[in-house]
Structures are given as C-alpha cells and as structure tokens.
C-alpha cells in the first residue's frame, strides 16, 4: 500500500503541533479525528461552531490532517504523531496527582523538548505582544506604514488593499493586530513559496479575524471569521448575491490585474438568477451553489469534458458577505486532457489491483482482499504529478471490501492517472457501510 507523505522541516511541524495544542477547539478536532474520519458537517455539529470558524481551524491544522476526495477529514501521519504527543503531555500533567512514575523514556524526552520550545515561543510571543500593543494604541489602519506588521514576501499594503478593495472592509474603523506569520516552501508544488499571515480586527462593535495566504507573492486565499457582529463596510450592503460577487470580482481584478479575471467577469455577467446554476463558455465554467444564506461561486478551467477544479477561483458568501476566497487559477497548469482509461476500465484496474494488495493493519500483514460491487465512488478529479503544478486527469475509485478488518476498515481508495493507467495512491479507509 502506497503512503503519500510530504517532507517538511522539523521546526515547521513543531510549530503546527504546538499552535494546535494551544487552542481547545483544535485539540478537540484532533481527538475526534483520532477516533474516526469525519465530514465537515459532522465536525460542525459535534463542535457546535460556525462553518467559517471550523474552516479557519481546519486550515490552521495544516498537515496534521488530510481530506479524502469523499469529503472525510482524517489524521495524517504527522497528525497521529501529534495526538500521541498530546496524550503524552496530558499524562505528564496528571502525574502530580496520580503519582504515576512509569512514564516511558520517549515521553520524558518529548516533554523535555516541548518545555524548551514552549519557553522559546513564550519569549517570542512576549516580544510580539509588545509590538502589537503599539499598533493598538495608535489605532492606525492596516495599510499605514507600520514596520511591525511587515511580512516576508509582501508588505501590509497588499493585505490592506484586499480588505479595502475586494472585501470592502473599512480598515480605518479597526485596531489591527498581527496574530501569526509563517513562510514555507511547498516542495509538493515544485518549490512554491507560501506565506500565511493572520490578523485580528477589533472595533467597538465588531470583532474579526482574517487569514491570508500568498503563493509566489500572488494572492492565494482569504478567510474571514466573524467573532462578533458583521464587518464594518465601505459600501452599502449588496442587495443580492450576484451584485456582491460582481463587486468582489471587479475589485480583485483591479487588485491583481490578471487577464483571466476578465473572462470570469464576462461569465458572471451572464447570470440572471441567484439560484444554483452552471454556465460554460469556451474553457471557463462557472458553477453557483446556494443554500439558505450561504452561496459558493466556483470558476474553473474545463477542457475535453474534464473540470480542473484546482485551476479555479472560488468565493463563498454568507448573507452576501465575502467570507472565503481562493485563487489557484494562476498557479496550476493543465499537463494533459487525454483520457486513455475509461471509467469502467478504471474500476476494473482498481478491483484487480486490490486482489494483489498486501497491507499492514493494526500491526499485522493482511492480503487476499476481495471487493464488492458496485463501487462506492468513481470520480474524474485532475491531480498533480511529480511534485509539480501541472494537473493530469485522475480517476479516484472507492471500493467496498467484503470484510470489516481491525479498526473498522472496510473501504479501499485507489488513484489512477487516466492518461497512463498508472496506480499511484492506495489507502485503506474506515467506513460506516454495512456489508
């Protein structure tokens, strides 16, 4: 069974782990996913928090979790290690009362390392709190020339311009504080530089958190968490979804200047209803999904009947307020649109492969797997290849196993490149299917 892992510096992994440990919601998410994979809505219901808030926490967990194409979140290898570490820390905390002296040497070592890192982080946080307090006292707009909020790859003006011209948030009304700033090189995307910064925006009537991601200096993602009340806006509230989306997209075109945004605006201008719909023109597809006060707009590249969703731009609105925006259209390229393996052939390849599979389950090697028909999922979802930003047609197939194995495993997921037939990803999953 092939296991996909991303090589990351230890310092980065420790940073993600400790930031997760400090927040009770993220600790709870890790514990829940340690028990079983869960969908987004299952997590929302179990945690009792809003969807944007959960999205913010899931993004903050980074490589500690992963999401399958079936929509289930689960712990990655790093996540499993983090949960083990978390349990070890909790055990150490209870030693004083239980007088349990039987801690393993490994946990003692981990605890010692954590103490050193926490002391370092505390010193760093103290300096950061002092710097941030200076900004709060001045109550300046984010776009002021304040070096305390400078980040590695882009200046604060890039963030301020987006808030003002795309999200239409009146930054002059807020005291703004830098919460975090990280920089990494995404080797899985061919060495793309990725920077994430988050800010707190507070006024007398409104309390917000925002997260920004930039890749190779280009805007990549925006998230808004409304902790208290709605944002103070620089414009009148949009009277419908299309008006709000048009304003945001037009502002983003002025902000970034990318040519493909003209095609996206032209496609949006053809929408006459705020109901769920799909429009295609040339190689550009717009899909609008609405549910109550929430709506998602996704522009994506399409070719030869294949929707390259990764090469797209997505906006999510709540009550016509932009709460998330992701642009990956500029980053990803189409490596191929050739399909040499049909849907039926992909299922047959997956079924045959499973019969030859040997995997380790709960410490024991297992073989002789058998599957049941029909398949649970067969989707064509373009996927990157060879740690690049080029997308290739890719079949994702989920098959039911005729036996429930240790840990509740009864599903096998297989990834197959549709242009070559190469099987590149095999995973055993827990499911709730009655066999």
N, C-alpha and C positions, 0 to 999 in steps of 0.2 A: 504494500500500500504506500503510495507516494504521499509525503507530507510536505506542504509548502511552508517555508519559513522565510522571514525577512531578516537579514543581518543588520543589526543596529548597534551603535556604540553602547557600552555598558552604562555610561553616565546618563544617556537618554532614557534607557529602560528604567534605571533607578528613579529618575525624575518623574516619569509617568506613574510608577508604582507609588511613590510617596505622596504625590499630589492626589492620587486616588484614595489612599489611606486617610488623608486629612478630611475628606468630605463624607459625611454619613450616608448620603444617597448613593455615592459611587461604591462605598463599601458594601451597601446592601445589594446593589446590582451585581457586583462580583460574586457575592454569596449565592444569590438566586441563580445566576448562570452556572455556578459550580454544581448546582443540583440538577439542572436540565436546561436545554436550549429553550428560548422564549421568543415570541414575536414582539414587535414594537407595541401593539395594543395590549398584549398580556402584561408587559412591563409597566405600561401606563396605568392599567387597572390595579396591579399589585402594589405599585409605589404610591398611587394617589396623587400624581403630579401632572402638570400640563404637558402636552406634546412637545412644544418648543423647549421646555425645561429639560425633558428627557433627552431630546436631540442634543442639547448642549452637553449634558453629562456623558452621553454615549460617545460624542466626538472627543471629549476630554480624556476618555479612557484609552483612546488611540489603539495601539497594537495589543492591548490587553484583551480585546475582544475582536471577534470577526462576525461577519454576516453572510449567511449562505444565500444562494440565489432563490431559495424557497422563502426567504424573509425571516429566518430564525437567527437570533443572536446567540453566540456561544463563546466560551473562553478560548483564547488562543493558547499556545504553549506558554507564552510569557504570562498570560492571564492565570493559567493554572499554577505557575510558579509563584505569582503574586498572592494568590489566595492561600497557598501553603505558607508563605511568609507571614501573611496577615494572621493566620491561625497561630503561628509560632509566637508572634508579638502578643496576641491575646493570652496565650498560655503563660508567657513571662509576666504579664500584668497580674495574673491570678496566683502567682507563686507565693506572694507575701501572705495571703490568706490561707491557702491550702497547704503551704509548706512542702510543696512537691518539689523535691530536689533531683528528679530523674530526667531533666532536660537533656536532649542529645547534644553532642559537641557541635553538630551542624547548626542547630538552632541558636546555641550560645554564640557561635561565630556570626551568624546572620544578625542577631540582636546587637552585637558589638559594632558591626558595620553600620547598622541603622542609627545607632546613637551618634556615631561620628558624623554621618551625613546630615542627621537632624540638627546637630549643633551648627554645622556649616550653613544649612538652609536658614536656621534661625538668625544667624548673623547677617546673612544676605537679605532676609526679609526685613530685619530691623532698619537696614540702610534704605531699602526700597520704601518702607512706610514713611520714613522721614522725608524722602524725596517727594512722595505722593502728597504728603500733607502740605508741602509748599504750593503745589498746584491747587489744592482745595481752597487754601486761604486766598489765593489770587482770583479764584472763580473765573479763570480765563476760558475762552473757547478752545476746543481741541486743536484748531488749526493755528493757534498762536505759536510763536517761535520759542517753544519751551524744550530745551535740550533734554530734560528729564524724561520725556516721552519719546525720544528718538529710538528707532529700532534699527536692526542691522541693515536690512535690504531696502527700506523705503522710509521716507520722512512722515511725520504726523500729518502733513498736509494731504497725503494720499488717503488717509483714513477720514480726515475731516471733510474732504471733498465728497467722498462717497456718502457719508452721513447726511451732508447738506444737500447734494445734488441728485442723489439716487434714492436714498431712504427718506429724504425730506424731513430730517430731524433738526430742530433748532438747537444747535450746539451752544449758542450763546446763553441758553437758559439753564445750562447744566454745569455742575462742578464735575470734572472728569479725572479719573484716576486710572493709571496703568495697573492692570492686575497680573498680567503674565506676558512673556515674550520669549519665544523659542525659535531656533533655527536648526534645520536638519537637511541632509542631502538624501533624496529618495533614490537609492540605488535600484529599486524595483521599477523606477521610471527613467532609467538611464542617467541617473545623477542629477535630477532636477532639484534645484534649491527651493526648499519650502519653509516659509516663515509664518508663524501664527502669533497674533497679538490679541489680547482681550482687554477691554476697558469697562469701568463702571461709570455710569452717567447718573448723577443724582441732582434733583431739584426739590423744591418744597412739595411738589405734587406728584412727582414721577421718579421712579427708580428703575433703571435699566442696566442690563449687561449686554455687551456686544462682543462678538468674536470675529476676527478677520483672518483669512488665510491668503497668502500670496505665493505663487509658484513662478520662479524665474522672474521675479519682480512684477508679475502680472496679477491683477486681482483674480482670486480663485473662489473664495467663499465668504459669505456674510451670514451671521446668525444674530437674531435679536431675542433676548429673553426679557419679557415684561414682568419684573418682580412686583412692581406696584404701579398701577394705572397705565395709561397709554402714553406713547411718546408725544412730546410737545412738537407740533409740526410747523413747518414754514409755509404750508399751503393749506387750502381748505380741504376738508375730508372728501375723498373721491366718492361720487355717488354710485359707482358700480365697479365691478372687478376690471373690466376692460379699460376703463379710464385710468384706474390705479396702475395697471400693468403697463399701459402705454406711457404714462408719465415716468415710471421707473426705468423702462427700457430706453426711452429717449434720453433721460438723464445719464444712463450708463453709456450710451453711445457718445455723448459729449465727454464723459469721463475717460473712456478708454480709446475711442477713435477707431475701433476695429471694423473692417469692412463688412464682415458677416452680419453685423447688427442691423445693417440696412435691410437685408433680406428678412431678418426676423421681424423688424418693424412692419415691413410690407405685408408679411403673412398675418401679423396681428390685426392689421387694418381691415382684413377681410372677414374678421369675426364679427358677427352681428348679434350673438346671443351669449349670455353669461352661463349657459348650461354646458355640460360636458360635451366636448366635440373634438374632432380631429380634422386638420387641414393639411394638404400636401401640395407643394409647388416646387418643381424641379427636384433638387436634392435636399430640400428643407421640409421637415414635418413639424407641425405644432399640435400638441395634444393637451387639451384642457380637461382637468378633472375637478369637479366641485362636489362638496358635501357639507351642507349646512352653511356655516360662516367661513369654512375653510376652502381654499382652492389652490390647485397646483397647475402651473403652466410649464411645459417642457418643450423646448425647441431642440431638435436633434437632426443630425445628418442621416440621410437614408439613401441607399443605393442597392439595386438588384433585389429589392424586397427585404433588405436587411436594415433594421433600425439600429444605428450606432448610438445608443443612449449615452455612453460615456463621452462621446463627442457632441456635447449638447450644453444648453443653458437652461437652468431650472429656477423658477421662482415659486415661493409659497406665500400665500396671503392669509391673514386672519382678520375678518371684518375690514377687508381692503387695506390692511396694513402689511407692508412687506416684512416678513419675519425670517425668511431664509432666501438666499440667492447663491447659486453655484454656477460658475462658468468654467467648463473644461473644453469648450469648443476650440479654443486657441491652442490647447496643449496636445490633444490626441490627433493622430493621423490615421487614415484608412490604409492598412497594409494590403488588404485584399478583400474582394467581394465575391470571390469564386466559391461555389459550393459543389464539392465533388462527392460529398457524403450526404445522402438524403436523410430525412427524419427516421424512416424505417430502418435504414442501414445503420444509423447511429444507435438505435435501440438494440439491434442485433449485435453490433460490436460490443456494446456495454454488457449485454447478457452473456456473451461468450467469454468476455474478459473476467467476469465475476467467477466463472467456474474454475479459473486458473489462479484465483487470488488466494494468497496466504497473508493473514494479518494477525497482529498481536492484540488480544482483547483481555483486559484485566490480568495482564502478565502471562497469558497463555497463547500459544500459536494455534490459530484456527484456520482450516481450509475446508474445501468441499462445500462452498456456499452454493445455494440454489435460490433462484428468484421466482417471483410470482408475476403473472400478467393481470392487467395491463400495467405499464409503467406509471408511476405517480406524477412525474413531471418530465416533459421534453420541451426544452426552450432553446431558441437560437439567440444567444447573447454574445456579441463580439467581445473578444478578450485580448489583452496584450500578450505579446510573445517575446521571449528572450530579454526580459527586463528593459523593454523599450516602451515608447509611447505610441507604437503602431498597433492598430486593432485588426484582428482577424476573426472571421466567422467561427463560432464555437458552440457546439451542442452541449447543453447541460442536461443530464439524464439522472433521474432518481428512480431506483427500483426497490420494490419490497422484497425482503428476504423471507424464506419460508419458515424461519426460526427466529425467536427472540433470544438474543445472546446476552451475556452478562452486561449489566449496566443499562439494559433496555434497548440495546442496539438491534434494530430490525430494518434499517434502510441503508442502501449504499448509493452514494452520489458519484458520478463519473463525468469528467470533462473531456470532450473530444473536439479537436480542431476540424471544422467542416471542410476545409480546403485540402487537408492531407490525411485525415482519418487518425491522426496521432492522439493517443490517450495520454493526457498529461496530468490529470488530477483525479485521485480516488480517495474517497472519505467514507468512513462508516459513521452513521448518524443514529441518534436516539429518536424514536418516533412514538406517536400515540395511536398507531394503526393497529386495529385488531386483526390478527392473522387467522 
